[in-house]
Amino acid sequence: MKINRDNLIKLMNYYCAGNCTRFARELGVDTSHLHRYLNTGIGGGTKIVGAVIKFCKINGLNFEEYVEL
């Protein structure tokens, strides 16, 4: 599985007004881990994938727009 980084950034901008710290709290992941992934593409592992899927289910979103299977 791989995260679509561009769509994840759009999701962060929509739900958290571009605030990475707030978005990390919403996802339940470490802020530095999320920030590093969004800015460099490094570190988008299973923890972030699982958090994105859970966030999408809670908010009624289709996780396949953000996670490529």
PDB file of N, H, CA, C and O in Angstrom:
ATOM      1  N   MET A   1       0.840  -1.182   0.000  1.00  0.00           N
ATOM      2  CA  MET A   1       0.000   0.000   0.000  1.00  0.00           C
ATOM      3  C   MET A   1       0.882   1.241   0.000  1.00  0.00           C
ATOM      4  O   MET A   1       1.971   1.259   0.575  1.00  0.00           O
ATOM      5  N   LYS A   2       0.389   2.254  -0.648  1.00  0.00           N
ATOM      6  H   LYS A   2      -0.495   2.239  -1.114  1.00  0.00           H
ATOM      7  CA  LYS A   2       1.121   3.508  -0.748  1.00  0.00           C
ATOM      8  C   LYS A   2       0.132   4.660  -0.601  1.00  0.00           C
ATOM      9  O   LYS A   2      -0.996   4.589  -1.089  1.00  0.00           O
ATOM     10  N   ILE A   3       0.558   5.697   0.062  1.00  0.00           N
ATOM     11  H   ILE A   3       1.474   5.755   0.458  1.00  0.00           H
ATOM     12  CA  ILE A   3      -0.295   6.865   0.267  1.00  0.00           C
ATOM     13  C   ILE A   3      -0.106   7.831  -0.893  1.00  0.00           C
ATOM     14  O   ILE A   3       1.016   8.066  -1.342  1.00  0.00           O
ATOM     15  N   ASN A   4      -1.209   8.389  -1.373  1.00  0.00           N
ATOM     16  H   ASN A   4      -2.121   8.199  -1.008  1.00  0.00           H
ATOM     17  CA  ASN A   4      -1.153   9.444  -2.373  1.00  0.00           C
ATOM     18  C   ASN A   4      -0.895  10.741  -1.612  1.00  0.00           C
ATOM     19  O   ASN A   4      -1.809  11.333  -1.038  1.00  0.00           O
ATOM     20  N   ARG A   5       0.352  11.164  -1.618  1.00  0.00           N
ATOM     21  H   ARG A   5       1.094  10.683  -2.084  1.00  0.00           H
ATOM     22  CA  ARG A   5       0.779  12.307  -0.799  1.00  0.00           C
ATOM     23  C   ARG A   5       0.059  13.598  -1.173  1.00  0.00           C
ATOM     24  O   ARG A   5      -0.315  14.372  -0.292  1.00  0.00           O
ATOM     25  N   ASP A   6      -0.139  13.839  -2.457  1.00  0.00           N
ATOM     26  H   ASP A   6       0.165  13.211  -3.173  1.00  0.00           H
ATOM     27  CA  ASP A   6      -0.813  15.070  -2.889  1.00  0.00           C
ATOM     28  C   ASP A   6      -2.244  15.134  -2.365  1.00  0.00           C
ATOM     29  O   ASP A   6      -2.690  16.179  -1.892  1.00  0.00           O
ATOM     30  N   ASN A   7      -2.961  14.017  -2.449  1.00  0.00           N
ATOM     31  H   ASN A   7      -2.598  13.167  -2.833  1.00  0.00           H
ATOM     32  CA  ASN A   7      -4.333  13.994  -1.935  1.00  0.00           C
ATOM     33  C   ASN A   7      -4.372  14.098  -0.418  1.00  0.00           C
ATOM     34  O   ASN A   7      -5.300  14.681   0.142  1.00  0.00           O
ATOM     35  N   LEU A   8      -3.366  13.535   0.252  1.00  0.00           N
ATOM     36  H   LEU A   8      -2.612  13.061  -0.204  1.00  0.00           H
ATOM     37  CA  LEU A   8      -3.308  13.639   1.707  1.00  0.00           C
ATOM     38  C   LEU A   8      -3.082  15.085   2.133  1.00  0.00           C
ATOM     39  O   LEU A   8      -3.649  15.534   3.128  1.00  0.00           O
ATOM     40  N   ILE A   9      -2.269  15.806   1.397  1.00  0.00           N
ATOM     41  H   ILE A   9      -1.808  15.442   0.588  1.00  0.00           H
ATOM     42  CA  ILE A   9      -2.047  17.225   1.689  1.00  0.00           C
ATOM     43  C   ILE A   9      -3.342  18.007   1.481  1.00  0.00           C
ATOM     44  O   ILE A   9      -3.663  18.893   2.274  1.00  0.00           O
ATOM     45  N   LYS A  10      -4.081  17.691   0.429  1.00  0.00           N
ATOM     46  H   LYS A  10      -3.820  16.971  -0.215  1.00  0.00           H
ATOM     47  CA  LYS A  10      -5.377  18.348   0.197  1.00  0.00           C
ATOM     48  C   LYS A  10      -6.343  18.051   1.344  1.00  0.00           C
ATOM     49  O   LYS A  10      -7.083  18.931   1.783  1.00  0.00           O
ATOM     50  N   LEU A  11      -6.331  16.804   1.827  1.00  0.00           N
ATOM     51  H   LEU A  11      -5.730  16.089   1.470  1.00  0.00           H
ATOM     52  CA  LEU A  11      -7.180  16.418   2.957  1.00  0.00           C
ATOM     53  C   LEU A  11      -6.804  17.218   4.201  1.00  0.00           C
ATOM     54  O   LEU A  11      -7.681  17.698   4.919  1.00  0.00           O
ATOM     55  N   MET A  12      -5.516  17.361   4.456  1.00  0.00           N
ATOM     56  H   MET A  12      -4.804  16.971   3.873  1.00  0.00           H
ATOM     57  CA  MET A  12      -5.044  18.145   5.594  1.00  0.00           C
ATOM     58  C   MET A  12      -5.474  19.606   5.450  1.00  0.00           C
ATOM     59  O   MET A  12      -5.912  20.225   6.420  1.00  0.00           O
ATOM     60  N   ASN A  13      -5.350  20.147   4.260  1.00  0.00           N
ATOM     61  H   ASN A  13      -4.994  19.644   3.472  1.00  0.00           H
ATOM     62  CA  ASN A  13      -5.743  21.535   4.038  1.00  0.00           C
ATOM     63  C   ASN A  13      -7.234  21.739   4.261  1.00  0.00           C
ATOM     64  O   ASN A  13      -7.646  22.769   4.796  1.00  0.00           O
ATOM     65  N   TYR A  14      -8.044  20.769   3.855  1.00  0.00           N
ATOM     66  H   TYR A  14      -7.709  19.933   3.421  1.00  0.00           H
ATOM     67  CA  TYR A  14      -9.491  20.884   4.000  1.00  0.00           C
ATOM     68  C   TYR A  14      -9.939  20.722   5.450  1.00  0.00           C
ATOM     69  O   TYR A  14     -10.712  21.538   5.954  1.00  0.00           O
ATOM     70  N   TYR A  15      -9.465  19.684   6.119  1.00  0.00           N
ATOM     71  H   TYR A  15      -8.837  19.022   5.710  1.00  0.00           H
ATOM     72  CA  TYR A  15      -9.942  19.378   7.472  1.00  0.00           C
ATOM     73  C   TYR A  15      -9.236  20.168   8.564  1.00  0.00           C
ATOM     74  O   TYR A  15      -9.822  20.423   9.616  1.00  0.00           O
ATOM     75  N   CYS A  16      -7.992  20.557   8.333  1.00  0.00           N
ATOM     76  H   CYS A  16      -7.516  20.350   7.478  1.00  0.00           H
ATOM     77  CA  CYS A  16      -7.216  21.191   9.407  1.00  0.00           C
ATOM     78  C   CYS A  16      -6.573  22.498   8.960  1.00  0.00           C
ATOM     79  O   CYS A  16      -5.622  22.963   9.588  1.00  0.00           O
ATOM     80  N   ALA A  17      -7.066  23.082   7.909  1.00  0.00           N
ATOM     81  H   ALA A  17      -7.838  22.705   7.398  1.00  0.00           H
ATOM     82  CA  ALA A  17      -6.570  24.366   7.404  1.00  0.00           C
ATOM     83  C   ALA A  17      -5.055  24.368   7.199  1.00  0.00           C
ATOM     84  O   ALA A  17      -4.391  25.381   7.418  1.00  0.00           O
ATOM     85  N   GLY A  18      -4.516  23.218   6.776  1.00  0.00           N
ATOM     86  H   GLY A  18      -5.055  22.395   6.598  1.00  0.00           H
ATOM     87  CA  GLY A  18      -3.091  23.124   6.495  1.00  0.00           C
ATOM     88  C   GLY A  18      -2.213  22.980   7.720  1.00  0.00           C
ATOM     89  O   GLY A  18      -0.989  23.034   7.605  1.00  0.00           O
ATOM     90  N   ASN A  19      -2.800  22.800   8.883  1.00  0.00           N
ATOM     91  H   ASN A  19      -3.794  22.756   8.977  1.00  0.00           H
ATOM     92  CA  ASN A  19      -2.039  22.692  10.128  1.00  0.00           C
ATOM     93  C   ASN A  19      -1.608  21.236  10.340  1.00  0.00           C
ATOM     94  O   ASN A  19      -2.426  20.375  10.661  1.00  0.00           O
ATOM     95  N   CYS A  20      -0.322  20.983  10.157  1.00  0.00           N
ATOM     96  H   CYS A  20       0.342  21.683   9.896  1.00  0.00           H
ATOM     97  CA  CYS A  20       0.208  19.623  10.237  1.00  0.00           C
ATOM     98  C   CYS A  20       0.081  19.046  11.647  1.00  0.00           C
ATOM     99  O   CYS A  20      -0.218  17.862  11.807  1.00  0.00           O
ATOM    100  N   THR A  21       0.303  19.866  12.660  1.00  0.00           N
ATOM    101  H   THR A  21       0.546  20.827  12.530  1.00  0.00           H
ATOM    102  CA  THR A  21       0.201  19.396  14.048  1.00  0.00           C
ATOM    103  C   THR A  21      -1.216  18.950  14.360  1.00  0.00           C
ATOM    104  O   THR A  21      -1.425  17.890  14.949  1.00  0.00           O
ATOM    105  N   ARG A  22      -2.174  19.749  13.973  1.00  0.00           N
ATOM    106  H   ARG A  22      -2.004  20.610  13.495  1.00  0.00           H
ATOM    107  CA  ARG A  22      -3.578  19.404  14.214  1.00  0.00           C
ATOM    108  C   ARG A  22      -3.979  18.149  13.441  1.00  0.00           C
ATOM    109  O   ARG A  22      -4.693  17.291  13.961  1.00  0.00           O
ATOM    110  N   PHE A  23      -3.518  18.051  12.205  1.00  0.00           N
ATOM    111  H   PHE A  23      -2.938  18.747  11.783  1.00  0.00           H
ATOM    112  CA  PHE A  23      -3.842  16.890  11.385  1.00  0.00           C
ATOM    113  C   PHE A  23      -3.226  15.625  11.973  1.00  0.00           C
ATOM    114  O   PHE A  23      -3.865  14.572  11.981  1.00  0.00           O
ATOM    115  N   ALA A  24      -2.006  15.715  12.461  1.00  0.00           N
ATOM    116  H   ALA A  24      -1.487  16.570  12.455  1.00  0.00           H
ATOM    117  CA  ALA A  24      -1.358  14.569  13.098  1.00  0.00           C
ATOM    118  C   ALA A  24      -2.154  14.113  14.315  1.00  0.00           C
ATOM    119  O   ALA A  24      -2.308  12.913  14.539  1.00  0.00           O
ATOM    120  N   ARG A  25      -2.660  15.057  15.102  1.00  0.00           N
ATOM    121  H   ARG A  25      -2.536  16.033  14.920  1.00  0.00           H
ATOM    122  CA  ARG A  25      -3.497  14.710  16.255  1.00  0.00           C
ATOM    123  C   ARG A  25      -4.780  14.023  15.807  1.00  0.00           C
ATOM    124  O   ARG A  25      -5.217  13.057  16.432  1.00  0.00           O
ATOM    125  N   GLU A  26      -5.380  14.510  14.740  1.00  0.00           N
ATOM    126  H   GLU A  26      -5.025  15.294  14.232  1.00  0.00           H
ATOM    127  CA  GLU A  26      -6.601  13.901  14.209  1.00  0.00           C
ATOM    128  C   GLU A  26      -6.336  12.465  13.763  1.00  0.00           C
ATOM    129  O   GLU A  26      -7.163  11.576  13.967  1.00  0.00           O
ATOM    130  N   LEU A  27      -5.176  12.253  13.154  1.00  0.00           N
ATOM    131  H   LEU A  27      -4.504  12.974  12.988  1.00  0.00           H
ATOM    132  CA  LEU A  27      -4.820  10.917  12.673  1.00  0.00           C
ATOM    133  C   LEU A  27      -4.326  10.012  13.796  1.00  0.00           C
ATOM    134  O   LEU A  27      -4.411   8.788  13.697  1.00  0.00           O
ATOM    135  N   GLY A  28      -3.812  10.611  14.856  1.00  0.00           N
ATOM    136  H   GLY A  28      -3.743  11.606  14.937  1.00  0.00           H
ATOM    137  CA  GLY A  28      -3.267   9.823  15.955  1.00  0.00           C
ATOM    138  C   GLY A  28      -1.845   9.341  15.691  1.00  0.00           C
ATOM    139  O   GLY A  28      -1.448   8.273  16.156  1.00  0.00           O
ATOM    140  N   VAL A  29      -1.078  10.140  14.938  1.00  0.00           N
ATOM    141  H   VAL A  29      -1.401  11.008  14.561  1.00  0.00           H
ATOM    142  CA  VAL A  29       0.320   9.804  14.655  1.00  0.00           C
ATOM    143  C   VAL A  29       1.216  10.927  15.168  1.00  0.00           C
ATOM    144  O   VAL A  29       0.754  12.027  15.469  1.00  0.00           O
ATOM    145  N   ASP A  30       2.501  10.621  15.258  1.00  0.00           N
ATOM    146  H   ASP A  30       2.876   9.727  15.014  1.00  0.00           H
ATOM    147  CA  ASP A  30       3.470  11.603  15.718  1.00  0.00           C
ATOM    148  C   ASP A  30       3.592  12.735  14.695  1.00  0.00           C
ATOM    149  O   ASP A  30       3.671  12.493  13.491  1.00  0.00           O
ATOM    150  N   THR A  31       3.607  13.966  15.191  1.00  0.00           N
ATOM    151  H   THR A  31       3.543  14.163  16.170  1.00  0.00           H
ATOM    152  CA  THR A  31       3.666  15.133  14.315  1.00  0.00           C
ATOM    153  C   THR A  31       4.913  15.130  13.442  1.00  0.00           C
ATOM    154  O   THR A  31       4.829  15.411  12.246  1.00  0.00           O
ATOM    155  N   SER A  32       6.052  14.821  14.017  1.00  0.00           N
ATOM    156  H   SER A  32       6.120  14.593  14.988  1.00  0.00           H
ATOM    157  CA  SER A  32       7.297  14.851  13.235  1.00  0.00           C
ATOM    158  C   SER A  32       7.293  13.782  12.142  1.00  0.00           C
ATOM    159  O   SER A  32       7.825  14.001  11.054  1.00  0.00           O
ATOM    160  N   HIS A  33       6.697  12.636  12.430  1.00  0.00           N
ATOM    161  H   HIS A  33       6.265  12.458  13.314  1.00  0.00           H
ATOM    162  CA  HIS A  33       6.597  11.557  11.435  1.00  0.00           C
ATOM    163  C   HIS A  33       5.747  12.014  10.251  1.00  0.00           C
ATOM    164  O   HIS A  33       6.142  11.844   9.097  1.00  0.00           O
ATOM    165  N   LEU A  34       4.587  12.591  10.536  1.00  0.00           N
ATOM    166  H   LEU A  34       4.267  12.729  11.474  1.00  0.00           H
ATOM    167  CA  LEU A  34       3.700  13.069   9.472  1.00  0.00           C
ATOM    168  C   LEU A  34       4.348  14.205   8.693  1.00  0.00           C
ATOM    169  O   LEU A  34       4.303  14.219   7.462  1.00  0.00           O
ATOM    170  N   HIS A  35       4.947  15.153   9.396  1.00  0.00           N
ATOM    171  H   HIS A  35       4.983  15.141  10.395  1.00  0.00           H
ATOM    172  CA  HIS A  35       5.584  16.302   8.749  1.00  0.00           C
ATOM    173  C   HIS A  35       6.697  15.849   7.812  1.00  0.00           C
ATOM    174  O   HIS A  35       6.805  16.337   6.687  1.00  0.00           O
ATOM    175  N   ARG A  36       7.524  14.916   8.278  1.00  0.00           N
ATOM    176  H   ARG A  36       7.436  14.520   9.192  1.00  0.00           H
ATOM    177  CA  ARG A  36       8.616  14.394   7.445  1.00  0.00           C
ATOM    178  C   ARG A  36       8.054  13.719   6.199  1.00  0.00           C
ATOM    179  O   ARG A  36       8.577  13.903   5.100  1.00  0.00           O
ATOM    180  N   TYR A  37       6.994  12.942   6.367  1.00  0.00           N
ATOM    181  H   TYR A  37       6.569  12.792   7.260  1.00  0.00           H
ATOM    182  CA  TYR A  37       6.415  12.260   5.211  1.00  0.00           C
ATOM    183  C   TYR A  37       5.827  13.256   4.210  1.00  0.00           C
ATOM    184  O   TYR A  37       6.057  13.135   3.007  1.00  0.00           O
ATOM    185  N   LEU A  38       5.080  14.225   4.697  1.00  0.00           N
ATOM    186  H   LEU A  38       4.894  14.323   5.674  1.00  0.00           H
ATOM    187  CA  LEU A  38       4.443  15.176   3.793  1.00  0.00           C
ATOM    188  C   LEU A  38       5.454  16.031   3.045  1.00  0.00           C
ATOM    189  O   LEU A  38       5.215  16.407   1.898  1.00  0.00           O
ATOM    190  N   ASN A  39       6.575  16.340   3.673  1.00  0.00           N
ATOM    191  H   ASN A  39       6.769  16.034   4.605  1.00  0.00           H
ATOM    192  CA  ASN A  39       7.561  17.210   3.044  1.00  0.00           C
ATOM    193  C   ASN A  39       8.604  16.473   2.215  1.00  0.00           C
ATOM    194  O   ASN A  39       9.115  17.025   1.241  1.00  0.00           O
ATOM    195  N   THR A  40       8.928  15.236   2.585  1.00  0.00           N
ATOM    196  H   THR A  40       8.513  14.788   3.376  1.00  0.00           H
ATOM    197  CA  THR A  40       9.997  14.541   1.867  1.00  0.00           C
ATOM    198  C   THR A  40       9.547  13.246   1.206  1.00  0.00           C
ATOM    199  O   THR A  40      10.211  12.757   0.292  1.00  0.00           O
ATOM    200  N   GLY A  41       8.434  12.688   1.653  1.00  0.00           N
ATOM    201  H   GLY A  41       7.895  13.086   2.396  1.00  0.00           H
ATOM    202  CA  GLY A  41       7.981  11.415   1.120  1.00  0.00           C
ATOM    203  C   GLY A  41       8.581  10.234   1.846  1.00  0.00           C
ATOM    204  O   GLY A  41       8.314   9.086   1.490  1.00  0.00           O
ATOM    205  N   ILE A  42       9.389  10.496   2.858  1.00  0.00           N
ATOM    206  H   ILE A  42       9.606  11.429   3.147  1.00  0.00           H
ATOM    207  CA  ILE A  42      10.038   9.434   3.615  1.00  0.00           C
ATOM    208  C   ILE A  42       9.210   9.124   4.857  1.00  0.00           C
ATOM    209  O   ILE A  42       8.823  10.033   5.591  1.00  0.00           O
ATOM    210  N   GLY A  43       8.938   7.848   5.091  1.00  0.00           N
ATOM    211  H   GLY A  43       9.252   7.109   4.494  1.00  0.00           H
ATOM    212  CA  GLY A  43       8.286   7.444   6.328  1.00  0.00           C
ATOM    213  C   GLY A  43       6.791   7.218   6.247  1.00  0.00           C
ATOM    214  O   GLY A  43       6.136   7.180   7.289  1.00  0.00           O
ATOM    215  N   GLY A  44       6.225   7.068   5.086  1.00  0.00           N
ATOM    216  H   GLY A  44       6.757   7.099   4.239  1.00  0.00           H
ATOM    217  CA  GLY A  44       4.787   6.833   4.962  1.00  0.00           C
ATOM    218  C   GLY A  44       4.453   5.367   5.088  1.00  0.00           C
ATOM    219  O   GLY A  44       3.930   4.765   4.151  1.00  0.00           O
ATOM    220  N   GLY A  45       4.746   4.786   6.228  1.00  0.00           N
ATOM    221  H   GLY A  45       5.171   5.275   6.990  1.00  0.00           H
ATOM    222  CA  GLY A  45       4.560   3.355   6.417  1.00  0.00           C
ATOM    223  C   GLY A  45       3.174   2.969   6.878  1.00  0.00           C
ATOM    224  O   GLY A  45       2.208   3.714   6.711  1.00  0.00           O
ATOM    225  N   THR A  46       3.097   1.786   7.463  1.00  0.00           N
ATOM    226  H   THR A  46       3.882   1.181   7.599  1.00  0.00           H
ATOM    227  CA  THR A  46       1.813   1.204   7.839  1.00  0.00           C
ATOM    228  C   THR A  46       1.083   2.008   8.912  1.00  0.00           C
ATOM    229  O   THR A  46      -0.147   2.015   8.947  1.00  0.00           O
ATOM    230  N   LYS A  47       1.818   2.679   9.779  1.00  0.00           N
ATOM    231  H   LYS A  47       2.818   2.674   9.751  1.00  0.00           H
ATOM    232  CA  LYS A  47       1.175   3.468  10.827  1.00  0.00           C
ATOM    233  C   LYS A  47       0.360   4.614  10.220  1.00  0.00           C
ATOM    234  O   LYS A  47      -0.781   4.847  10.621  1.00  0.00           O
ATOM    235  N   ILE A  48       0.934   5.314   9.273  1.00  0.00           N
ATOM    236  H   ILE A  48       1.861   5.125   8.947  1.00  0.00           H
ATOM    237  CA  ILE A  48       0.218   6.419   8.631  1.00  0.00           C
ATOM    238  C   ILE A  48      -0.895   5.886   7.741  1.00  0.00           C
ATOM    239  O   ILE A  48      -1.982   6.462   7.707  1.00  0.00           O
ATOM    240  N   VAL A  49      -0.647   4.800   7.023  1.00  0.00           N
ATOM    241  H   VAL A  49       0.236   4.332   7.051  1.00  0.00           H
ATOM    242  CA  VAL A  49      -1.680   4.205   6.173  1.00  0.00           C
ATOM    243  C   VAL A  49      -2.892   3.817   7.013  1.00  0.00           C
ATOM    244  O   VAL A  49      -4.026   4.145   6.662  1.00  0.00           O
ATOM    245  N   GLY A  50      -2.656   3.124   8.114  1.00  0.00           N
ATOM    246  H   GLY A  50      -1.735   2.857   8.399  1.00  0.00           H
ATOM    247  CA  GLY A  50      -3.748   2.721   8.996  1.00  0.00           C
ATOM    248  C   GLY A  50      -4.494   3.902   9.572  1.00  0.00           C
ATOM    249  O   GLY A  50      -5.719   3.874   9.688  1.00  0.00           O
ATOM    250  N   ALA A  51      -3.756   4.949   9.936  1.00  0.00           N
ATOM    251  H   ALA A  51      -2.760   4.972   9.841  1.00  0.00           H
ATOM    252  CA  ALA A  51      -4.381   6.146  10.494  1.00  0.00           C
ATOM    253  C   ALA A  51      -5.251   6.849   9.457  1.00  0.00           C
ATOM    254  O   ALA A  51      -6.330   7.346   9.782  1.00  0.00           O
ATOM    255  N   VAL A  52      -4.787   6.892   8.216  1.00  0.00           N
ATOM    256  H   VAL A  52      -3.911   6.489   7.952  1.00  0.00           H
ATOM    257  CA  VAL A  52      -5.561   7.532   7.142  1.00  0.00           C
ATOM    258  C   VAL A  52      -6.835   6.739   6.875  1.00  0.00           C
ATOM    259  O   VAL A  52      -7.905   7.325   6.709  1.00  0.00           O
ATOM    260  N   ILE A  53      -6.732   5.420   6.832  1.00  0.00           N
ATOM    261  H   ILE A  53      -5.863   4.944   6.967  1.00  0.00           H
ATOM    262  CA  ILE A  53      -7.914   4.587   6.600  1.00  0.00           C
ATOM    263  C   ILE A  53      -8.932   4.785   7.721  1.00  0.00           C
ATOM    264  O   ILE A  53     -10.126   4.926   7.458  1.00  0.00           O
ATOM    265  N   LYS A  54      -8.465   4.796   8.960  1.00  0.00           N
ATOM    266  H   LYS A  54      -7.495   4.681   9.173  1.00  0.00           H
ATOM    267  CA  LYS A  54      -9.359   4.998  10.098  1.00  0.00           C
ATOM    268  C   LYS A  54     -10.010   6.380  10.052  1.00  0.00           C
ATOM    269  O   LYS A  54     -11.210   6.509  10.296  1.00  0.00           O
ATOM    270  N   PHE A  55      -9.223   7.413   9.738  1.00  0.00           N
ATOM    271  H   PHE A  55      -8.249   7.308   9.539  1.00  0.00           H
ATOM    272  CA  PHE A  55      -9.738   8.774   9.630  1.00  0.00           C
ATOM    273  C   PHE A  55     -10.821   8.855   8.556  1.00  0.00           C
ATOM    274  O   PHE A  55     -11.855   9.493   8.755  1.00  0.00           O
ATOM    275  N   CYS A  56     -10.579   8.210   7.427  1.00  0.00           N
ATOM    276  H   CYS A  56      -9.739   7.692   7.265  1.00  0.00           H
ATOM    277  CA  CYS A  56     -11.548   8.221   6.328  1.00  0.00           C
ATOM    278  C   CYS A  56     -12.845   7.524   6.725  1.00  0.00           C
ATOM    279  O   CYS A  56     -13.929   8.014   6.408  1.00  0.00           O
ATOM    280  N   LYS A  57     -12.749   6.392   7.410  1.00  0.00           N
ATOM    281  H   LYS A  57     -11.869   5.994   7.667  1.00  0.00           H
ATOM    282  CA  LYS A  57     -13.957   5.683   7.837  1.00  0.00           C
ATOM    283  C   LYS A  57     -14.767   6.512   8.822  1.00  0.00           C
ATOM    284  O   LYS A  57     -15.994   6.559   8.728  1.00  0.00           O
ATOM    285  N   ILE A  58     -14.102   7.161   9.759  1.00  0.00           N
ATOM    286  H   ILE A  58     -13.105   7.122   9.835  1.00  0.00           H
ATOM    287  CA  ILE A  58     -14.792   7.993  10.752  1.00  0.00           C
ATOM    288  C   ILE A  58     -15.499   9.165  10.085  1.00  0.00           C
ATOM    289  O   ILE A  58     -16.598   9.543  10.494  1.00  0.00           O
ATOM    290  N   ASN A  59     -14.875   9.743   9.060  1.00  0.00           N
ATOM    291  H   ASN A  59     -13.983   9.436   8.728  1.00  0.00           H
ATOM    292  CA  ASN A  59     -15.414  10.935   8.411  1.00  0.00           C
ATOM    293  C   ASN A  59     -16.209  10.637   7.140  1.00  0.00           C
ATOM    294  O   ASN A  59     -16.581  11.555   6.409  1.00  0.00           O
ATOM    295  N   GLY A  60     -16.466   9.370   6.878  1.00  0.00           N
ATOM    296  H   GLY A  60     -16.164   8.624   7.472  1.00  0.00           H
ATOM    297  CA  GLY A  60     -17.292   8.996   5.734  1.00  0.00           C
ATOM    298  C   GLY A  60     -16.642   9.256   4.389  1.00  0.00           C
ATOM    299  O   GLY A  60     -17.328   9.594   3.424  1.00  0.00           O
ATOM    300  N   LEU A  61     -15.331   9.104   4.314  1.00  0.00           N
ATOM    301  H   LEU A  61     -14.774   8.830   5.098  1.00  0.00           H
ATOM    302  CA  LEU A  61     -14.599   9.338   3.077  1.00  0.00           C
ATOM    303  C   LEU A  61     -14.170   8.011   2.463  1.00  0.00           C
ATOM    304  O   LEU A  61     -14.074   6.998   3.156  1.00  0.00           O
ATOM    305  N   ASN A  62     -13.917   8.024   1.180  1.00  0.00           N
ATOM    306  H   ASN A  62     -13.995   8.846   0.616  1.00  0.00           H
ATOM    307  CA  ASN A  62     -13.424   6.841   0.484  1.00  0.00           C
ATOM    308  C   ASN A  62     -11.902   6.825   0.626  1.00  0.00           C
ATOM    309  O   ASN A  62     -11.212   7.651   0.028  1.00  0.00           O
ATOM    310  N   PHE A  63     -11.383   5.892   1.412  1.00  0.00           N
ATOM    311  H   PHE A  63     -11.943   5.222   1.898  1.00  0.00           H
ATOM    312  CA  PHE A  63      -9.944   5.868   1.681  1.00  0.00           C
ATOM    313  C   PHE A  63      -9.128   5.558   0.429  1.00  0.00           C
ATOM    314  O   PHE A  63      -7.929   5.835   0.394  1.00  0.00           O
ATOM    315  N   GLU A  64      -9.756   4.991  -0.595  1.00  0.00           N
ATOM    316  H   GLU A  64     -10.730   4.767  -0.566  1.00  0.00           H
ATOM    317  CA  GLU A  64      -9.019   4.652  -1.810  1.00  0.00           C
ATOM    318  C   GLU A  64      -8.554   5.883  -2.573  1.00  0.00           C
ATOM    319  O   GLU A  64      -7.703   5.778  -3.457  1.00  0.00           O
ATOM    320  N   GLU A  65      -9.101   7.052  -2.242  1.00  0.00           N
ATOM    321  H   GLU A  65      -9.792   7.138  -1.524  1.00  0.00           H
ATOM    322  CA  GLU A  65      -8.607   8.291  -2.847  1.00  0.00           C
ATOM    323  C   GLU A  65      -7.269   8.696  -2.247  1.00  0.00           C
ATOM    324  O   GLU A  65      -6.532   9.479  -2.847  1.00  0.00           O
ATOM    325  N   TYR A  66      -6.953   8.176  -1.082  1.00  0.00           N
ATOM    326  H   TYR A  66      -7.552   7.540  -0.595  1.00  0.00           H
ATOM    327  CA  TYR A  66      -5.743   8.569  -0.361  1.00  0.00           C
ATOM    328  C   TYR A  66      -4.741   7.432  -0.228  1.00  0.00           C
ATOM    329  O   TYR A  66      -3.549   7.683  -0.051  1.00  0.00           O
ATOM    330  N   VAL A  67      -5.199   6.192  -0.310  1.00  0.00           N
ATOM    331  H   VAL A  67      -6.167   5.989  -0.454  1.00  0.00           H
ATOM    332  CA  VAL A  67      -4.331   5.026  -0.192  1.00  0.00           C
ATOM    333  C   VAL A  67      -4.438   4.217  -1.468  1.00  0.00           C
ATOM    334  O   VAL A  67      -5.521   3.775  -1.852  1.00  0.00           O
ATOM    335  N   GLU A  68      -3.296   4.028  -2.126  1.00  0.00           N
ATOM    336  H   GLU A  68      -2.416   4.387  -1.815  1.00  0.00           H
ATOM    337  CA  GLU A  68      -3.263   3.232  -3.355  1.00  0.00           C
ATOM    338  C   GLU A  68      -2.977   1.791  -2.977  1.00  0.00           C
ATOM    339  O   GLU A  68      -1.966   1.503  -2.335  1.00  0.00           O
ATOM    340  N   LEU A  69      -3.858   0.890  -3.370  1.00  0.00           N
ATOM    341  H   LEU A  69      -4.678   1.124  -3.891  1.00  0.00           H
ATOM    342  CA  LEU A  69      -3.691  -0.521  -3.041  1.00  0.00           C
ATOM    343  C   LEU A  69      -2.781  -1.230  -4.017  1.00  0.00           C
ATOM    344  O   LEU A  69      -2.539  -2.429  -3.876  1.00  0.00           O
TER     345      LEU A  69
END
